[in-house]
Amino acid sequence: MALTLVTVPVTAFQQNCSILMCNETRKAAIVDPGGDISRILAKLDDMGATAEKVLLTHAHIDHAGGTAELMKGHHLPVEGPHMGDKFWIDALPQQSTMFGFPQVETFTPNRWLEHGDTVSVGNVTLEVLHCPGHTPGHVVFYHPEQQLALVGDVLFHGSIGRTDFPKGNHAELIDSIRNRLFPLGDDVTFVPGHGPNSTFGVERETNPFVSDHRG
């Protein structure tokens, strides 16, 4: 396999921060560093990996709260999310107060992502899918060769992302799942922002919100 994936649950929200390492170069991307940066860096050391960038699916505090520390303190460039989440990045200090997180700073990504873009981790290329609904700027990272997707808070095992936050949209979320994620194939394994991994096939069969059998 070209990529090694390790998940590090972080913050009181137990958000799945993912470390994606290119096995050829041992360079890694930190995906959604919500907090507990020391734990993430310790796992990188355990893997023998060198972080080269941060990738963000969206800008809620439990996914993006540690980004400024990695960007400014460790000089890592940041790619993502889509520009639609800029207002969430600007509100990170307020989010940290609201949800009882350590105070964090705002930041400006080095690169905003669009649907159809690609991002690299070492010698590995991931596809970017814009999947709004949970937030307007939410993106998903997909590696076709390993049939692996990092979906943030779009889809969970047996559930879907909340849409009751500012600029959330339930209809958009369902469209993102059924028309952008499920067509990638039933055998694709996905890492959600919280909870256990699943496959698109399992969710198409059993997820009460988006299954093929829903009423």
mmCIF file of the C-alpha atoms, coordinates in Angstrom:
data_MODEL
# 
_entry.id   MODEL 
# 
loop_
_atom_site.group_PDB 
_atom_site.id 
_atom_site.type_symbol 
_atom_site.label_atom_id 
_atom_site.label_alt_id 
_atom_site.label_comp_id 
_atom_site.label_asym_id 
_atom_site.label_entity_id 
_atom_site.label_seq_id 
_atom_site.pdbx_PDB_ins_code 
_atom_site.Cartn_x 
_atom_site.Cartn_y 
_atom_site.Cartn_z 
_atom_site.occupancy 
_atom_site.B_iso_or_equiv 
_atom_site.pdbx_formal_charge 
_atom_site.auth_seq_id 
_atom_site.auth_comp_id 
_atom_site.auth_asym_id 
_atom_site.auth_atom_id 
_atom_site.pdbx_PDB_model_num 
ATOM 1   C CA . MET A 1 1   ? 0.000   0.000  0.000  1.00 0.00 ? 1   MET A CA 1 
ATOM 2   C CA . ALA A 1 2   ? 1.157   3.498  -0.799 1.00 0.00 ? 2   ALA A CA 1 
ATOM 3   C CA . LEU A 1 3   ? -0.346  5.077  2.317  1.00 0.00 ? 3   LEU A CA 1 
ATOM 4   C CA . THR A 1 4   ? -0.357  4.266  6.004  1.00 0.00 ? 4   THR A CA 1 
ATOM 5   C CA . LEU A 1 5   ? -3.275  5.694  7.972  1.00 0.00 ? 5   LEU A CA 1 
ATOM 6   C CA . VAL A 1 6   ? -3.223  6.169  11.744 1.00 0.00 ? 6   VAL A CA 1 
ATOM 7   C CA . THR A 1 7   ? -6.109  7.766  13.621 1.00 0.00 ? 7   THR A CA 1 
ATOM 8   C CA . VAL A 1 8   ? -5.526  9.775  16.801 1.00 0.00 ? 8   VAL A CA 1 
ATOM 9   C CA . PRO A 1 9   ? -8.733  10.725 18.663 1.00 0.00 ? 9   PRO A CA 1 
ATOM 10  C CA . VAL A 1 10  ? -8.287  14.253 20.020 1.00 0.00 ? 10  VAL A CA 1 
ATOM 11  C CA . THR A 1 11  ? -10.131 16.703 22.276 1.00 0.00 ? 11  THR A CA 1 
ATOM 12  C CA . ALA A 1 12  ? -13.102 16.035 24.515 1.00 0.00 ? 12  ALA A CA 1 
ATOM 13  C CA . PHE A 1 13  ? -15.107 15.523 21.314 1.00 0.00 ? 13  PHE A CA 1 
ATOM 14  C CA . GLN A 1 14  ? -12.969 12.455 20.435 1.00 0.00 ? 14  GLN A CA 1 
ATOM 15  C CA . GLN A 1 15  ? -12.443 13.765 16.924 1.00 0.00 ? 15  GLN A CA 1 
ATOM 16  C CA . ASN A 1 16  ? -10.587 11.419 14.581 1.00 0.00 ? 16  ASN A CA 1 
ATOM 17  C CA . CYS A 1 17  ? -7.428  13.272 13.621 1.00 0.00 ? 17  CYS A CA 1 
ATOM 18  C CA . SER A 1 18  ? -5.806  11.224 10.850 1.00 0.00 ? 18  SER A CA 1 
ATOM 19  C CA . ILE A 1 19  ? -2.131  10.939 10.000 1.00 0.00 ? 19  ILE A CA 1 
ATOM 20  C CA . LEU A 1 20  ? -1.578  9.931  6.375  1.00 0.00 ? 20  LEU A CA 1 
ATOM 21  C CA . MET A 1 21  ? 1.972   8.794  5.637  1.00 0.00 ? 21  MET A CA 1 
ATOM 22  C CA . CYS A 1 22  ? 3.457   8.099  2.214  1.00 0.00 ? 22  CYS A CA 1 
ATOM 23  C CA . ASN A 1 23  ? 5.262   4.800  2.726  1.00 0.00 ? 23  ASN A CA 1 
ATOM 24  C CA . GLU A 1 24  ? 7.873   5.585  0.091  1.00 0.00 ? 24  GLU A CA 1 
ATOM 25  C CA . THR A 1 25  ? 8.990   8.963  1.468  1.00 0.00 ? 25  THR A CA 1 
ATOM 26  C CA . ARG A 1 26  ? 7.677   8.722  5.069  1.00 0.00 ? 26  ARG A CA 1 
ATOM 27  C CA . LYS A 1 27  ? 6.283   12.228 4.647  1.00 0.00 ? 27  LYS A CA 1 
ATOM 28  C CA . ALA A 1 28  ? 2.929   12.751 6.286  1.00 0.00 ? 28  ALA A CA 1 
ATOM 29  C CA . ALA A 1 29  ? -0.134  14.979 6.307  1.00 0.00 ? 29  ALA A CA 1 
ATOM 30  C CA . ILE A 1 30  ? -2.019  15.724 9.512  1.00 0.00 ? 30  ILE A CA 1 
ATOM 31  C CA . VAL A 1 31  ? -5.724  15.744 8.698  1.00 0.00 ? 31  VAL A CA 1 
ATOM 32  C CA . ASP A 1 32  ? -8.036  17.726 10.999 1.00 0.00 ? 32  ASP A CA 1 
ATOM 33  C CA . PRO A 1 33  ? -5.807  18.523 13.996 1.00 0.00 ? 33  PRO A CA 1 
ATOM 34  C CA . GLY A 1 34  ? -8.513  19.619 16.409 1.00 0.00 ? 34  GLY A CA 1 
ATOM 35  C CA . GLY A 1 35  ? -6.198  19.802 19.415 1.00 0.00 ? 35  GLY A CA 1 
ATOM 36  C CA . ASP A 1 36  ? -3.912  17.729 21.637 1.00 0.00 ? 36  ASP A CA 1 
ATOM 37  C CA . ILE A 1 37  ? -1.021  18.574 19.332 1.00 0.00 ? 37  ILE A CA 1 
ATOM 38  C CA . SER A 1 38  ? 1.564   16.911 21.563 1.00 0.00 ? 38  SER A CA 1 
ATOM 39  C CA . ARG A 1 39  ? -0.241  13.573 21.163 1.00 0.00 ? 39  ARG A CA 1 
ATOM 40  C CA . ILE A 1 40  ? -0.338  13.972 17.384 1.00 0.00 ? 40  ILE A CA 1 
ATOM 41  C CA . LEU A 1 41  ? 3.368   14.821 17.199 1.00 0.00 ? 41  LEU A CA 1 
ATOM 42  C CA . ALA A 1 42  ? 4.231   11.884 19.467 1.00 0.00 ? 42  ALA A CA 1 
ATOM 43  C CA . LYS A 1 43  ? 2.353   9.528  17.133 1.00 0.00 ? 43  LYS A CA 1 
ATOM 44  C CA . LEU A 1 44  ? 4.275   10.938 14.157 1.00 0.00 ? 44  LEU A CA 1 
ATOM 45  C CA . ASP A 1 45  ? 7.512   10.139 16.000 1.00 0.00 ? 45  ASP A CA 1 
ATOM 46  C CA . ASP A 1 46  ? 6.285   6.625  16.719 1.00 0.00 ? 46  ASP A CA 1 
ATOM 47  C CA . MET A 1 47  ? 5.582   6.142  13.005 1.00 0.00 ? 47  MET A CA 1 
ATOM 48  C CA . GLY A 1 48  ? 8.965   7.520  11.941 1.00 0.00 ? 48  GLY A CA 1 
ATOM 49  C CA . ALA A 1 49  ? 7.078   10.069 9.853  1.00 0.00 ? 49  ALA A CA 1 
ATOM 50  C CA . THR A 1 50  ? 7.874   13.685 9.015  1.00 0.00 ? 50  THR A CA 1 
ATOM 51  C CA . ALA A 1 51  ? 4.884   16.021 8.825  1.00 0.00 ? 51  ALA A CA 1 
ATOM 52  C CA . GLU A 1 52  ? 4.886   18.130 5.679  1.00 0.00 ? 52  GLU A CA 1 
ATOM 53  C CA . LYS A 1 53  ? 1.431   19.749 5.779  1.00 0.00 ? 53  LYS A CA 1 
ATOM 54  C CA . VAL A 1 54  ? -1.976  20.032 7.401  1.00 0.00 ? 54  VAL A CA 1 
ATOM 55  C CA . LEU A 1 55  ? -5.133  19.084 5.507  1.00 0.00 ? 55  LEU A CA 1 
ATOM 56  C CA . LEU A 1 56  ? -8.538  20.321 6.706  1.00 0.00 ? 56  LEU A CA 1 
ATOM 57  C CA . THR A 1 57  ? -11.941 18.895 5.832  1.00 0.00 ? 57  THR A CA 1 
ATOM 58  C CA . HIS A 1 58  ? -13.743 21.806 7.495  1.00 0.00 ? 58  HIS A CA 1 
ATOM 59  C CA . ALA A 1 59  ? -13.222 24.479 10.109 1.00 0.00 ? 59  ALA A CA 1 
ATOM 60  C CA . HIS A 1 60  ? -15.205 23.510 13.182 1.00 0.00 ? 60  HIS A CA 1 
ATOM 61  C CA . ILE A 1 61  ? -13.135 23.858 16.356 1.00 0.00 ? 61  ILE A CA 1 
ATOM 62  C CA . ASP A 1 62  ? -12.795 20.115 17.029 1.00 0.00 ? 62  ASP A CA 1 
ATOM 63  C CA . HIS A 1 63  ? -11.268 19.642 13.553 1.00 0.00 ? 63  HIS A CA 1 
ATOM 64  C CA . ALA A 1 64  ? -9.272  22.852 13.105 1.00 0.00 ? 64  ALA A CA 1 
ATOM 65  C CA . GLY A 1 65  ? -8.468  24.024 16.633 1.00 0.00 ? 65  GLY A CA 1 
ATOM 66  C CA . GLY A 1 66  ? -4.815  22.975 16.536 1.00 0.00 ? 66  GLY A CA 1 
ATOM 67  C CA . THR A 1 67  ? -4.116  24.307 13.057 1.00 0.00 ? 67  THR A CA 1 
ATOM 68  C CA . ALA A 1 68  ? -2.654  27.694 13.976 1.00 0.00 ? 68  ALA A CA 1 
ATOM 69  C CA . GLU A 1 69  ? -0.231  26.052 16.420 1.00 0.00 ? 69  GLU A CA 1 
ATOM 70  C CA . LEU A 1 70  ? 1.044   23.678 13.724 1.00 0.00 ? 70  LEU A CA 1 
ATOM 71  C CA . MET A 1 71  ? 1.136   26.412 11.093 1.00 0.00 ? 71  MET A CA 1 
ATOM 72  C CA . LYS A 1 72  ? 2.910   29.063 13.157 1.00 0.00 ? 72  LYS A CA 1 
ATOM 73  C CA . GLY A 1 73  ? 4.804   27.004 15.714 1.00 0.00 ? 73  GLY A CA 1 
ATOM 74  C CA . HIS A 1 74  ? 5.868   24.155 13.435 1.00 0.00 ? 74  HIS A CA 1 
ATOM 75  C CA . HIS A 1 75  ? 5.841   25.955 10.060 1.00 0.00 ? 75  HIS A CA 1 
ATOM 76  C CA . LEU A 1 76  ? 3.486   23.519 8.360  1.00 0.00 ? 76  LEU A CA 1 
ATOM 77  C CA . PRO A 1 77  ? 1.508   24.748 5.357  1.00 0.00 ? 77  PRO A CA 1 
ATOM 78  C CA . VAL A 1 78  ? -2.257  24.298 5.468  1.00 0.00 ? 78  VAL A CA 1 
ATOM 79  C CA . GLU A 1 79  ? -4.437  23.121 2.577  1.00 0.00 ? 79  GLU A CA 1 
ATOM 80  C CA . GLY A 1 80  ? -8.218  23.271 2.830  1.00 0.00 ? 80  GLY A CA 1 
ATOM 81  C CA . PRO A 1 81  ? -10.982 23.564 3.425  1.00 0.00 ? 81  PRO A CA 1 
ATOM 82  C CA . HIS A 1 82  ? -13.053 25.240 0.699  1.00 0.00 ? 82  HIS A CA 1 
ATOM 83  C CA . MET A 1 83  ? -13.419 29.046 0.909  1.00 0.00 ? 83  MET A CA 1 
ATOM 84  C CA . GLY A 1 84  ? -17.006 28.540 2.069  1.00 0.00 ? 84  GLY A CA 1 
ATOM 85  C CA . ASP A 1 85  ? -15.672 27.833 5.573  1.00 0.00 ? 85  ASP A CA 1 
ATOM 86  C CA . LYS A 1 86  ? -13.710 31.069 5.943  1.00 0.00 ? 86  LYS A CA 1 
ATOM 87  C CA . PHE A 1 87  ? -16.332 32.436 8.335  1.00 0.00 ? 87  PHE A CA 1 
ATOM 88  C CA . TRP A 1 88  ? -15.814 29.397 10.593 1.00 0.00 ? 88  TRP A CA 1 
ATOM 89  C CA . ILE A 1 89  ? -12.040 29.976 10.631 1.00 0.00 ? 89  ILE A CA 1 
ATOM 90  C CA . ASP A 1 90  ? -12.606 33.631 11.495 1.00 0.00 ? 90  ASP A CA 1 
ATOM 91  C CA . ALA A 1 91  ? -14.865 32.501 14.365 1.00 0.00 ? 91  ALA A CA 1 
ATOM 92  C CA . LEU A 1 92  ? -12.409 29.984 15.877 1.00 0.00 ? 92  LEU A CA 1 
ATOM 93  C CA . PRO A 1 93  ? -11.710 32.143 18.973 1.00 0.00 ? 93  PRO A CA 1 
ATOM 94  C CA . GLN A 1 94  ? -15.453 32.377 19.643 1.00 0.00 ? 94  GLN A CA 1 
ATOM 95  C CA . GLN A 1 95  ? -15.876 28.659 18.979 1.00 0.00 ? 95  GLN A CA 1 
ATOM 96  C CA . SER A 1 96  ? -13.154 27.816 21.488 1.00 0.00 ? 96  SER A CA 1 
ATOM 97  C CA . THR A 1 97  ? -14.913 29.862 24.185 1.00 0.00 ? 97  THR A CA 1 
ATOM 98  C CA . MET A 1 98  ? -18.341 28.446 23.345 1.00 0.00 ? 98  MET A CA 1 
ATOM 99  C CA . PHE A 1 99  ? -17.255 24.807 23.510 1.00 0.00 ? 99  PHE A CA 1 
ATOM 100 C CA . GLY A 1 100 ? -14.752 25.080 26.365 1.00 0.00 ? 100 GLY A CA 1 
ATOM 101 C CA . PHE A 1 101 ? -11.628 24.567 24.268 1.00 0.00 ? 101 PHE A CA 1 
ATOM 102 C CA . PRO A 1 102 ? -8.260  26.217 24.949 1.00 0.00 ? 102 PRO A CA 1 
ATOM 103 C CA . GLN A 1 103 ? -8.160  29.623 23.276 1.00 0.00 ? 103 GLN A CA 1 
ATOM 104 C CA . VAL A 1 104 ? -6.956  29.342 19.680 1.00 0.00 ? 104 VAL A CA 1 
ATOM 105 C CA . GLU A 1 105 ? -5.960  31.746 16.936 1.00 0.00 ? 105 GLU A CA 1 
ATOM 106 C CA . THR A 1 106 ? -7.384  32.215 13.491 1.00 0.00 ? 106 THR A CA 1 
ATOM 107 C CA . PHE A 1 107 ? -5.265  31.497 10.420 1.00 0.00 ? 107 PHE A CA 1 
ATOM 108 C CA . THR A 1 108 ? -5.376  31.746 6.648  1.00 0.00 ? 108 THR A CA 1 
ATOM 109 C CA . PRO A 1 109 ? -4.810  28.490 4.749  1.00 0.00 ? 109 PRO A CA 1 
ATOM 110 C CA . ASN A 1 110 ? -1.964  28.500 2.271  1.00 0.00 ? 110 ASN A CA 1 
ATOM 111 C CA . ARG A 1 111 ? -4.387  27.003 -0.210 1.00 0.00 ? 111 ARG A CA 1 
ATOM 112 C CA . TRP A 1 112 ? -8.162  26.938 -0.388 1.00 0.00 ? 112 TRP A CA 1 
ATOM 113 C CA . LEU A 1 113 ? -9.477  23.811 -2.094 1.00 0.00 ? 113 LEU A CA 1 
ATOM 114 C CA . GLU A 1 114 ? -12.090 23.368 -4.814 1.00 0.00 ? 114 GLU A CA 1 
ATOM 115 C CA . HIS A 1 115 ? -13.978 20.330 -6.054 1.00 0.00 ? 115 HIS A CA 1 
ATOM 116 C CA . GLY A 1 116 ? -11.749 18.428 -8.475 1.00 0.00 ? 116 GLY A CA 1 
ATOM 117 C CA . ASP A 1 117 ? -8.464  19.625 -6.960 1.00 0.00 ? 117 ASP A CA 1 
ATOM 118 C CA . THR A 1 118 ? -5.779  17.201 -5.817 1.00 0.00 ? 118 THR A CA 1 
ATOM 119 C CA . VAL A 1 119 ? -3.473  17.288 -2.810 1.00 0.00 ? 119 VAL A CA 1 
ATOM 120 C CA . SER A 1 120 ? -0.239  15.387 -2.322 1.00 0.00 ? 120 SER A CA 1 
ATOM 121 C CA . VAL A 1 121 ? 1.253   13.503 0.615  1.00 0.00 ? 121 VAL A CA 1 
ATOM 122 C CA . GLY A 1 122 ? 4.827   12.619 -0.275 1.00 0.00 ? 122 GLY A CA 1 
ATOM 123 C CA . ASN A 1 123 ? 4.480   10.831 -3.618 1.00 0.00 ? 123 ASN A CA 1 
ATOM 124 C CA . VAL A 1 124 ? 0.791   10.017 -3.139 1.00 0.00 ? 124 VAL A CA 1 
ATOM 125 C CA . THR A 1 125 ? -2.046  12.016 -4.686 1.00 0.00 ? 125 THR A CA 1 
ATOM 126 C CA . LEU A 1 126 ? -5.501  12.411 -3.141 1.00 0.00 ? 126 LEU A CA 1 
ATOM 127 C CA . GLU A 1 127 ? -8.597  13.716 -4.877 1.00 0.00 ? 127 GLU A CA 1 
ATOM 128 C CA . VAL A 1 128 ? -10.633 16.548 -3.359 1.00 0.00 ? 128 VAL A CA 1 
ATOM 129 C CA . LEU A 1 129 ? -14.433 16.457 -3.345 1.00 0.00 ? 129 LEU A CA 1 
ATOM 130 C CA . HIS A 1 130 ? -16.417 19.479 -2.201 1.00 0.00 ? 130 HIS A CA 1 
ATOM 131 C CA . CYS A 1 131 ? -19.229 18.049 -0.049 1.00 0.00 ? 131 CYS A CA 1 
ATOM 132 C CA . PRO A 1 132 ? -21.221 20.897 1.524  1.00 0.00 ? 132 PRO A CA 1 
ATOM 133 C CA . GLY A 1 133 ? -24.084 20.500 3.946  1.00 0.00 ? 133 GLY A CA 1 
ATOM 134 C CA . HIS A 1 134 ? -22.525 20.086 7.393  1.00 0.00 ? 134 HIS A CA 1 
ATOM 135 C CA . THR A 1 135 ? -20.600 23.246 6.595  1.00 0.00 ? 135 THR A CA 1 
ATOM 136 C CA . PRO A 1 136 ? -20.602 25.128 3.282  1.00 0.00 ? 136 PRO A CA 1 
ATOM 137 C CA . GLY A 1 137 ? -16.879 24.619 2.704  1.00 0.00 ? 137 GLY A CA 1 
ATOM 138 C CA . HIS A 1 138 ? -16.529 20.972 3.722  1.00 0.00 ? 138 HIS A CA 1 
ATOM 139 C CA . VAL A 1 139 ? -14.233 18.821 1.569  1.00 0.00 ? 139 VAL A CA 1 
ATOM 140 C CA . VAL A 1 140 ? -13.456 15.106 1.458  1.00 0.00 ? 140 VAL A CA 1 
ATOM 141 C CA . PHE A 1 141 ? -10.060 13.553 0.645  1.00 0.00 ? 141 PHE A CA 1 
ATOM 142 C CA . TYR A 1 142 ? -10.134 10.385 -1.465 1.00 0.00 ? 142 TYR A CA 1 
ATOM 143 C CA . HIS A 1 143 ? -7.365  7.965  -2.430 1.00 0.00 ? 143 HIS A CA 1 
ATOM 144 C CA . PRO A 1 144 ? -8.698  5.824  -5.310 1.00 0.00 ? 144 PRO A CA 1 
ATOM 145 C CA . GLU A 1 145 ? -5.933  3.209  -5.304 1.00 0.00 ? 145 GLU A CA 1 
ATOM 146 C CA . GLN A 1 146 ? -6.616  2.207  -1.700 1.00 0.00 ? 146 GLN A CA 1 
ATOM 147 C CA . GLN A 1 147 ? -10.322 2.986  -1.886 1.00 0.00 ? 147 GLN A CA 1 
ATOM 148 C CA . LEU A 1 148 ? -9.990  5.194  1.177  1.00 0.00 ? 148 LEU A CA 1 
ATOM 149 C CA . ALA A 1 149 ? -11.885 8.397  1.951  1.00 0.00 ? 149 ALA A CA 1 
ATOM 150 C CA . LEU A 1 150 ? -11.527 10.851 4.827  1.00 0.00 ? 150 LEU A CA 1 
ATOM 151 C CA . VAL A 1 151 ? -14.999 12.336 5.088  1.00 0.00 ? 151 VAL A CA 1 
ATOM 152 C CA . GLY A 1 152 ? -14.879 14.558 8.166  1.00 0.00 ? 152 GLY A CA 1 
ATOM 153 C CA . ASP A 1 153 ? -18.378 15.168 9.498  1.00 0.00 ? 153 ASP A CA 1 
ATOM 154 C CA . VAL A 1 154 ? -20.293 14.483 6.274  1.00 0.00 ? 154 VAL A CA 1 
ATOM 155 C CA . LEU A 1 155 ? -21.065 10.830 7.011  1.00 0.00 ? 155 LEU A CA 1 
ATOM 156 C CA . PHE A 1 156 ? -20.769 8.500  10.006 1.00 0.00 ? 156 PHE A CA 1 
ATOM 157 C CA . HIS A 1 157 ? -21.390 4.825  10.616 1.00 0.00 ? 157 HIS A CA 1 
ATOM 158 C CA . GLY A 1 158 ? -25.180 4.805  10.931 1.00 0.00 ? 158 GLY A CA 1 
ATOM 159 C CA . SER A 1 159 ? -25.589 8.571  10.885 1.00 0.00 ? 159 SER A CA 1 
ATOM 160 C CA . ILE A 1 160 ? -24.841 11.813 9.053  1.00 0.00 ? 160 ILE A CA 1 
ATOM 161 C CA . GLY A 1 161 ? -23.446 15.217 9.967  1.00 0.00 ? 161 GLY A CA 1 
ATOM 162 C CA . ARG A 1 162 ? -25.458 17.843 11.799 1.00 0.00 ? 162 ARG A CA 1 
ATOM 163 C CA . THR A 1 163 ? -26.939 20.642 9.716  1.00 0.00 ? 163 THR A CA 1 
ATOM 164 C CA . ASP A 1 164 ? -28.275 22.897 12.498 1.00 0.00 ? 164 ASP A CA 1 
ATOM 165 C CA . PHE A 1 165 ? -25.127 25.039 12.676 1.00 0.00 ? 165 PHE A CA 1 
ATOM 166 C CA . PRO A 1 166 ? -24.917 28.361 10.785 1.00 0.00 ? 166 PRO A CA 1 
ATOM 167 C CA . LYS A 1 167 ? -25.041 27.810 7.014  1.00 0.00 ? 167 LYS A CA 1 
ATOM 168 C CA . GLY A 1 168 ? -25.710 24.087 7.402  1.00 0.00 ? 168 GLY A CA 1 
ATOM 169 C CA . ASN A 1 169 ? -28.047 22.617 4.788  1.00 0.00 ? 169 ASN A CA 1 
ATOM 170 C CA . HIS A 1 170 ? -29.670 19.194 5.137  1.00 0.00 ? 170 HIS A CA 1 
ATOM 171 C CA . ALA A 1 171 ? -30.632 18.832 1.470  1.00 0.00 ? 171 ALA A CA 1 
ATOM 172 C CA . GLU A 1 172 ? -27.075 19.716 0.387  1.00 0.00 ? 172 GLU A CA 1 
ATOM 173 C CA . LEU A 1 173 ? -25.648 17.168 2.820  1.00 0.00 ? 173 LEU A CA 1 
ATOM 174 C CA . ILE A 1 174 ? -27.826 14.349 1.498  1.00 0.00 ? 174 ILE A CA 1 
ATOM 175 C CA . ASP A 1 175 ? -26.906 15.332 -2.070 1.00 0.00 ? 175 ASP A CA 1 
ATOM 176 C CA . SER A 1 176 ? -23.185 15.346 -1.187 1.00 0.00 ? 176 SER A CA 1 
ATOM 177 C CA . ILE A 1 177 ? -23.409 11.837 0.272  1.00 0.00 ? 177 ILE A CA 1 
ATOM 178 C CA . ARG A 1 178 ? -25.569 10.217 -2.360 1.00 0.00 ? 178 ARG A CA 1 
ATOM 179 C CA . ASN A 1 179 ? -24.201 11.965 -5.457 1.00 0.00 ? 179 ASN A CA 1 
ATOM 180 C CA . ARG A 1 180 ? -20.549 12.576 -4.614 1.00 0.00 ? 180 ARG A CA 1 
ATOM 181 C CA . LEU A 1 181 ? -19.533 9.899  -2.113 1.00 0.00 ? 181 LEU A CA 1 
ATOM 182 C CA . PHE A 1 182 ? -21.622 6.808  -2.840 1.00 0.00 ? 182 PHE A CA 1 
ATOM 183 C CA . PRO A 1 183 ? -20.753 6.788  -6.574 1.00 0.00 ? 183 PRO A CA 1 
ATOM 184 C CA . LEU A 1 184 ? -17.102 6.211  -5.578 1.00 0.00 ? 184 LEU A CA 1 
ATOM 185 C CA . GLY A 1 185 ? -18.088 2.602  -4.861 1.00 0.00 ? 185 GLY A CA 1 
ATOM 186 C CA . ASP A 1 186 ? -19.453 0.306  -2.156 1.00 0.00 ? 186 ASP A CA 1 
ATOM 187 C CA . ASP A 1 187 ? -15.987 -1.018 -1.290 1.00 0.00 ? 187 ASP A CA 1 
ATOM 188 C CA . VAL A 1 188 ? -14.593 2.377  -0.287 1.00 0.00 ? 188 VAL A CA 1 
ATOM 189 C CA . THR A 1 189 ? -13.633 2.507  3.386  1.00 0.00 ? 189 THR A CA 1 
ATOM 190 C CA . PHE A 1 190 ? -14.198 5.886  5.000  1.00 0.00 ? 190 PHE A CA 1 
ATOM 191 C CA . VAL A 1 191 ? -12.794 7.491  8.125  1.00 0.00 ? 191 VAL A CA 1 
ATOM 192 C CA . PRO A 1 192 ? -15.420 9.742  9.722  1.00 0.00 ? 192 PRO A CA 1 
ATOM 193 C CA . GLY A 1 193 ? -14.732 12.684 11.984 1.00 0.00 ? 193 GLY A CA 1 
ATOM 194 C CA . HIS A 1 194 ? -16.009 10.724 14.975 1.00 0.00 ? 194 HIS A CA 1 
ATOM 195 C CA . GLY A 1 195 ? -16.596 7.063  15.704 1.00 0.00 ? 195 GLY A CA 1 
ATOM 196 C CA . PRO A 1 196 ? -15.679 3.891  13.813 1.00 0.00 ? 196 PRO A CA 1 
ATOM 197 C CA . ASN A 1 197 ? -14.773 3.503  10.159 1.00 0.00 ? 197 ASN A CA 1 
ATOM 198 C CA . SER A 1 198 ? -17.295 2.036  7.753  1.00 0.00 ? 198 SER A CA 1 
ATOM 199 C CA . THR A 1 199 ? -17.785 1.544  4.020  1.00 0.00 ? 199 THR A CA 1 
ATOM 200 C CA . PHE A 1 200 ? -20.064 3.328  1.611  1.00 0.00 ? 200 PHE A CA 1 
ATOM 201 C CA . GLY A 1 201 ? -21.672 -0.029 0.821  1.00 0.00 ? 201 GLY A CA 1 
ATOM 202 C CA . VAL A 1 202 ? -22.621 -0.607 4.455  1.00 0.00 ? 202 VAL A CA 1 
ATOM 203 C CA . GLU A 1 203 ? -24.113 2.878  4.724  1.00 0.00 ? 203 GLU A CA 1 
ATOM 204 C CA . ARG A 1 204 ? -26.030 2.508  1.462  1.00 0.00 ? 204 ARG A CA 1 
ATOM 205 C CA . GLU A 1 205 ? -27.531 -0.657 2.897  1.00 0.00 ? 205 GLU A CA 1 
ATOM 206 C CA . THR A 1 206 ? -28.161 0.277  6.527  1.00 0.00 ? 206 THR A CA 1 
ATOM 207 C CA . ASN A 1 207 ? -27.838 4.023  7.228  1.00 0.00 ? 207 ASN A CA 1 
ATOM 208 C CA . PRO A 1 208 ? -31.356 5.267  8.055  1.00 0.00 ? 208 PRO A CA 1 
ATOM 209 C CA . PHE A 1 209 ? -30.638 8.749  6.695  1.00 0.00 ? 209 PHE A CA 1 
ATOM 210 C CA . VAL A 1 210 ? -29.161 7.924  3.290  1.00 0.00 ? 210 VAL A CA 1 
ATOM 211 C CA . SER A 1 211 ? -29.652 4.214  2.574  1.00 0.00 ? 211 SER A CA 1 
ATOM 212 C CA . ASP A 1 212 ? -31.123 2.985  -0.671 1.00 0.00 ? 212 ASP A CA 1 
ATOM 213 C CA . HIS A 1 213 ? -34.018 1.579  1.374  1.00 0.00 ? 213 HIS A CA 1 
ATOM 214 C CA . ARG A 1 214 ? -35.073 4.688  3.283  1.00 0.00 ? 214 ARG A CA 1 
ATOM 215 C CA . GLY A 1 215 ? -38.702 5.679  3.010  1.00 0.00 ? 215 GLY A CA 1 
# 
